[in-house]
Amino acid sequence: MHLKNYRVDGDGSWKLDRHDPADTDACADKIEARKRLESLRPELVELQRRLYAGNTHGLLIVLQGLDAAGKDGTIRHVLSGVNPQGVHVSSFKVPSAVEAAHDYLWRIHHSTPARGRFNVFNRSHYEDVVAVRVHADKILPEWARQRPNLWDERYEQINNFEKLLVENNIHIIKIYLNISRDEQKRRLQRRLDDPARNWKFSASDLPERALWDQYQVAYEQAFKHTSTDYAPWHIVPSDKKWFRDLVIAELVVKTLRDLNLEYPKADPKMLEKVRVS
């Protein structure tokens, strides 16, 4: 898997539309992808066990994407089998009155992982430079709208926030689930046609879909300004769910593998003296 192909390098000339949502790299088909994913699962389970036992590193997986991009499905398929004691999923919707009275990162920091754990953000602090930017006239308070460099300030704040996490051994994988407009249409229509999926459809889905171009611009700007060496963005092709899951599993396993995780070593003197009666 050529994971570097999906990484945003921070080059000012980088463009989101250069990434094909239907790309499947060198993977032939769904059957091959599922086999490769299942072959990774035992290693993922073992690495998560070492992370949990070692209690020195944490992992934050940030999932962003437009409606129907597959955030829930990604969590379900990629993390199947890992110890639920060591994983937490946080979803960030419209801020409550208490949250809105604080800075926009206040509620995010509360949900970052402790060392020994990994957390998944189903949407994240990036909503505050994407969705909020698209709906700025309706969402932003007047004092924020008066700041001429608001978005640049927020990009810098986010970079500093993520640097703080990384410097405290909380490693970050940022993933954008990249789907095409046609594929989103198919998925939204399935939600309407299938009674078992009706609950997934929101009245806001269609108005948000009408803002497709504005979201593409907002995401592209966010990626350009917040893909750093310590917390890079990865644009994962997501028209094919089976390939999406494989790429993300590869990313997670590689990140954990590179940490050289080991089980804590017991005191040899204690092992010599203690016997189970």
C-alpha positions as CSV (number, residue, x, y, z in Angstrom):
1,M,0.0,0.0,0.0
2,H,1.4,3.4,-1.0
3,L,0.2,5.3,2.0
4,K,2.4,8.3,1.1
5,N,0.1,8.9,-1.9
6,Y,-2.7,9.9,0.4
7,R,-0.7,12.2,2.7
8,V,-1.1,16.0,2.3
9,D,2.5,17.4,2.1
10,G,1.6,21.0,2.9
11,D,2.7,22.2,-0.5
12,G,1.0,25.5,-1.4
13,S,0.1,24.1,-4.8
14,W,-1.7,21.0,-3.4
15,K,-5.3,20.5,-4.5
16,L,-8.0,18.3,-3.1
17,D,-9.5,17.6,-6.5
18,R,-6.3,15.8,-7.5
19,H,-7.3,12.9,-5.2
20,D,-9.6,10.4,-6.9
21,P,-12.4,9.3,-4.5
22,A,-12.7,6.0,-6.5
23,D,-9.0,5.1,-6.4
24,T,-8.2,1.6,-5.3
25,D,-4.4,1.8,-5.6
26,A,-3.0,-1.7,-6.3
27,C,-5.9,-3.6,-4.7
28,A,-7.7,-5.7,-7.2
29,D,-11.1,-6.1,-5.6
30,K,-13.3,-6.3,-2.5
31,I,-12.4,-9.9,-1.8
32,E,-8.6,-9.2,-1.8
33,A,-9.1,-6.0,0.3
34,R,-11.2,-7.9,2.9
35,K,-8.5,-10.6,3.1
36,R,-5.8,-8.1,3.6
37,L,-7.8,-6.3,6.3
38,E,-8.4,-9.5,8.2
39,S,-4.7,-10.3,8.0
40,L,-4.0,-7.0,9.7
41,R,-6.5,-7.4,12.5
42,P,-4.5,-9.7,14.8
43,E,-1.6,-7.3,14.6
44,L,-3.9,-4.3,15.4
45,V,-5.3,-6.1,18.4
46,E,-1.8,-7.0,19.7
47,L,-0.5,-3.4,19.2
48,Q,-3.5,-2.0,21.0
49,R,-2.9,-4.4,23.8
50,R,0.7,-3.2,24.1
51,L,-0.4,0.4,24.0
52,Y,-2.9,-0.2,26.8
53,A,-0.4,-2.1,28.9
54,G,2.5,0.3,28.4
55,N,0.5,3.4,29.3
56,T,3.1,5.7,27.8
57,H,1.6,6.5,24.4
58,G,-1.9,7.5,23.3
59,L,-3.5,7.6,19.8
60,L,-6.0,10.1,18.4
61,I,-7.8,9.2,15.2
62,V,-9.6,12.2,13.6
63,L,-12.3,11.3,11.1
64,Q,-13.7,14.1,8.9
65,G,-15.9,13.8,5.8
66,L,-19.1,15.1,4.2
67,D,-22.4,13.5,5.0
68,A,-22.5,9.8,4.1
69,A,-18.8,9.6,3.7
70,G,-18.7,6.6,6.0
71,K,-17.4,7.7,9.4
72,D,-19.5,5.3,11.4
73,G,-18.8,2.4,9.1
74,T,-15.1,3.1,9.3
75,I,-15.1,2.9,13.1
76,R,-17.2,-0.3,13.0
77,H,-15.1,-2.2,10.4
78,V,-11.6,-1.1,11.2
79,L,-11.7,-1.3,15.0
80,S,-13.7,-4.5,15.2
81,G,-12.0,-6.9,17.7
82,V,-9.9,-4.4,19.7
83,N,-10.4,-4.2,23.4
84,P,-13.3,-1.8,24.1
85,Q,-11.7,-0.8,27.4
86,G,-8.9,1.0,25.5
87,V,-11.0,2.8,22.9
88,H,-13.4,5.7,23.1
89,V,-15.4,7.3,20.3
90,S,-16.4,11.0,20.6
91,S,-18.9,12.7,18.3
92,F,-19.0,16.5,18.1
93,K,-22.3,18.0,17.1
94,V,-23.7,21.5,17.5
95,P,-22.1,22.9,20.7
96,S,-24.3,23.1,23.8
97,A,-24.8,26.5,25.5
98,V,-22.0,25.7,28.0
99,E,-19.6,24.6,25.3
100,A,-20.4,27.7,23.1
101,A,-19.5,29.9,26.0
102,H,-15.9,28.6,26.0
103,D,-13.3,28.7,23.3
104,Y,-14.0,26.2,20.5
105,L,-11.2,23.8,21.6
106,W,-12.4,23.5,25.2
107,R,-14.8,20.6,24.6
108,I,-12.2,18.9,22.3
109,H,-9.5,18.8,24.9
110,H,-11.8,17.0,27.3
111,S,-12.1,14.1,24.8
112,T,-8.5,13.6,23.9
113,P,-7.1,10.2,24.8
114,A,-5.1,9.4,28.0
115,R,-1.9,7.6,27.5
116,G,-2.6,3.9,27.1
117,R,-5.8,4.6,25.2
118,F,-6.9,5.6,21.7
119,N,-9.8,7.8,20.9
120,V,-11.7,8.3,17.7
121,F,-13.2,11.7,16.8
122,N,-16.3,11.3,14.6
123,R,-16.1,14.8,13.4
124,S,-13.8,17.0,15.4
125,H,-12.3,20.5,16.0
126,Y,-12.0,20.8,12.3
127,E,-15.8,21.6,12.1
128,D,-14.8,25.0,13.5
129,V,-12.8,25.8,10.3
130,V,-15.0,23.9,7.9
131,A,-18.7,23.9,8.7
132,V,-18.5,27.0,10.7
133,R,-16.7,28.7,7.9
134,V,-19.3,27.6,5.3
135,H,-22.1,28.9,7.6
136,A,-20.2,31.8,9.1
137,D,-22.9,34.4,8.6
138,K,-25.4,32.3,10.6
139,I,-23.1,30.7,13.2
140,L,-20.3,33.1,14.1
141,P,-20.9,35.6,16.8
142,E,-20.5,39.2,15.8
143,W,-17.2,39.6,17.6
144,A,-15.7,36.7,15.7
145,R,-16.9,38.0,12.3
146,Q,-15.0,41.3,13.0
147,R,-11.6,39.5,13.2
148,P,-10.1,39.9,9.7
149,N,-7.6,36.9,10.1
150,L,-10.0,34.6,12.0
151,W,-9.3,31.5,9.9
152,D,-5.6,31.9,9.9
153,E,-5.7,32.4,13.7
154,R,-7.7,29.2,14.1
155,Y,-5.4,27.2,11.9
156,E,-2.5,28.3,14.1
157,Q,-4.4,27.5,17.2
158,I,-5.2,24.0,16.0
159,N,-1.6,23.4,15.0
160,N,-0.4,24.5,18.4
161,F,-3.1,22.3,20.1
162,E,-2.1,19.2,18.1
163,K,1.6,19.9,18.8
164,L,0.9,20.0,22.5
165,L,-0.7,16.6,22.2
166,V,2.1,15.1,20.2
167,E,4.7,16.4,22.6
168,N,2.9,14.7,25.3
169,N,3.0,11.3,23.5
170,I,-0.5,11.5,22.0
171,H,0.0,10.6,18.4
172,I,-2.5,11.8,15.8
173,I,-3.8,10.3,12.6
174,K,-6.0,12.7,10.6
175,I,-8.2,11.2,7.9
176,Y,-10.5,12.8,5.4
177,L,-13.0,10.3,3.9
178,N,-13.0,11.5,0.3
179,I,-16.2,10.6,-1.6
180,S,-17.5,11.9,-4.9
181,R,-20.7,13.9,-5.3
182,D,-22.3,11.0,-7.2
183,E,-21.4,8.5,-4.5
184,Q,-22.9,10.7,-1.9
185,K,-26.1,11.0,-3.9
186,R,-26.3,7.2,-4.1
187,R,-25.8,6.8,-0.3
188,L,-28.3,9.5,0.6
189,Q,-30.9,8.0,-1.7
190,R,-30.3,4.5,-0.1
191,R,-31.1,6.1,3.3
192,L,-34.4,7.3,1.9
193,D,-35.3,4.1,0.1
194,D,-34.4,1.6,2.8
195,P,-36.6,1.7,5.9
196,A,-33.8,0.2,8.0
197,R,-31.6,3.2,7.0
198,N,-34.2,6.0,7.3
199,W,-33.0,7.0,10.7
200,K,-29.6,8.0,9.2
201,F,-31.2,10.6,7.0
202,S,-31.4,14.1,8.4
203,A,-33.5,17.0,7.2
204,S,-30.2,19.0,6.9
205,D,-28.5,16.5,4.5
206,L,-29.9,18.0,1.3
207,P,-29.3,21.7,2.2
208,E,-25.7,20.7,3.2
209,R,-25.3,18.8,-0.1
210,A,-26.2,22.0,-2.0
211,L,-23.1,23.6,-0.4
212,W,-20.8,21.0,-1.8
213,D,-18.4,23.5,-3.5
214,Q,-18.1,25.7,-0.5
215,Y,-17.2,22.6,1.6
216,Q,-14.5,21.6,-0.8
217,V,-12.9,25.0,-0.6
218,A,-13.1,25.1,3.2
219,Y,-11.6,21.6,3.5
220,E,-8.8,22.3,1.0
221,Q,-7.8,25.4,2.9
222,A,-7.9,23.6,6.3
223,F,-5.7,20.8,4.9
224,K,-3.2,23.2,3.4
225,H,-2.8,25.0,6.7
226,T,-3.0,22.2,9.2
227,S,-1.2,19.2,7.6
228,T,2.1,19.2,9.6
229,D,5.0,16.9,10.0
230,Y,3.7,15.9,13.5
231,A,0.0,15.6,12.5
232,P,-0.4,15.2,8.7
233,W,-3.7,14.8,6.9
234,H,-4.5,11.8,4.8
235,I,-7.0,12.0,2.0
236,V,-8.5,8.5,1.9
237,P,-10.5,7.4,-1.2
238,S,-13.9,6.4,0.1
239,D,-16.2,5.6,-2.8
240,K,-15.3,2.0,-2.3
241,K,-15.9,1.2,1.3
242,W,-13.7,-1.9,1.3
243,F,-10.7,0.1,0.1
244,R,-11.4,2.9,2.5
245,D,-11.3,0.4,5.4
246,L,-8.1,-1.2,4.2
247,V,-6.2,2.1,3.8
248,I,-7.2,3.3,7.3
249,A,-6.3,-0.1,8.9
250,E,-2.9,0.2,7.2
251,L,-2.5,3.7,8.6
252,V,-3.4,2.8,12.1
253,V,-1.2,-0.3,12.2
254,K,1.8,1.5,10.7
255,T,1.5,4.3,13.2
256,L,1.3,1.9,16.2
257,R,4.1,-0.3,14.7
258,D,6.4,2.7,14.4
259,L,6.1,3.4,18.1
260,N,8.0,0.1,18.9
261,L,5.5,-0.7,21.7
262,E,6.5,-3.2,24.3
263,Y,4.9,-4.7,27.4
264,P,6.2,-3.3,30.7
265,K,8.9,-5.4,32.2
266,A,8.3,-6.7,35.7
267,D,10.9,-6.4,38.5
268,P,13.0,-9.6,38.3
269,K,13.5,-9.6,42.1
270,M,9.7,-9.6,42.5
271,L,9.3,-12.5,40.1
272,E,11.9,-14.5,42.0
273,K,10.2,-14.1,45.3
274,V,6.5,-14.3,44.4
275,R,4.9,-17.7,43.9
276,V,1.2,-18.4,43.5
277,S,0.1,-20.8,46.2
